[in-house]
């Protein structure tokens, strides 16, 4: 049996770290405040590239989804940081266009 998530045949360590950040920020006391104050400092200890950390900081939902992030955690993150609904949907729709057009 092959392990799969919504994007990858085998979820990567990168997926794990993205999901861990998204979960911790919104489920552990004090983490959201630390994250909002300085997202890049909050993520310093996580084994992710600068570009992936920038995607998290910039709320690039579409790119994070394509990277294998859990869609439920992405939605919770968007709500938790008060991302505008139209921006959330626009990011996801842009992914659909990228996938449809190769």
Secondary structure, DSSP 8 states (H G I E B T S, - for coil): -----SS-SS--HHHHHHHHHHHHHHHSTTHHHHHHH-HHHHTTTS---HHHHHHHHTT-HHHHHHTT--HHHHHHHHHHTT--HHHHHHHHHHHHHHHHT-
